[in-house]
């Protein structure tokens, strides 16, 4: 019988789902995603998660709940470090434990630890452990891992071409590239991928901007080399991986004259963002020629408030740039 592996469509799903899906499919498993975020998922997550958890974690709990009873395994890796320098949020590190102790009846977790600081083969070993849970041979696991890494390279190449993760996933599945629409304004949208690209929790931020004639560039659209050269004026890198990337991208965009405005999307109650947000405000103060706005969202955020602020910001930039959309 084919094993069914469930993958919650939240957190690192937006960056690594093609990799994970390819890996498990190559081992003969059926991958079942939890699907697009809904109000019901968020309500379930709020009910099950700790009260002081940020909204992305609460949402992840809701996606897990949506998979219970539908799959044989849940893939919830303990992602610690992927670049040998910075680590992910502590809640990422403890995610398998939080899930395991919050739900009474859940399928077995594939909760391999991924920390590339443990050696040059650490990533391959993590995937090997995941494959062994499904009873695959080491040879089959090695082949599946190579194919998954090849898909990951193609996926990130599409992101750097300017596609958003969901668009890149569609291109990988169909091979068809939709026509891009140029906007009269170009905004950089900064934030963690699980906030920016989740259409429900972000209240359709990217879609709203595109409807207003704004072309959007995000952190994931930038080449790694460009990001690595930023923040040279800071004493050291930020400790948290995603926060470090957001700050580096901000400095890149502030120095990039093609950007008409920058929006920072953050989650209320996010610990790392309390520091990142302050650094962004300092950078915005140093580059006052680039309009900057910060949007904070939580489980109570409504469409009307977000839409009003976006429209006002776009209108302000239009008047400043003397552009009529």
Buried (B, 14 or more C-beta within 10 A) or exposed (E): EEBBBBBBBBBBBBBBBBBBBBBBBBBEBEBBBBEEBBEEBBBBBBEBBEEEBBBBBBBBBBBBBBBBEEBBBBBBBBBBBBBEEBBBBEBBBEBBEBBBEBBEEBBEBBBBBBBBEBEEEBBBBBBBBBBBBBEBEEEBBBBBBBBBBEBBEEBBEBBBEBBBBBBBBBBBEEEEEEEEEEBBBBBBBBBBBBBBBBBEBBBBBBEBBBEBBBBBBBBBBBEEEEBEEBBEEEEEBBEBBBBBBBBBBBBBBBEBEEBBBBBBBBBEBBEBBEBBBEBBEEBBEEBEEBBBBBBBBEBEBEEEEBBEBBEEBBEEBBEEEEBEE
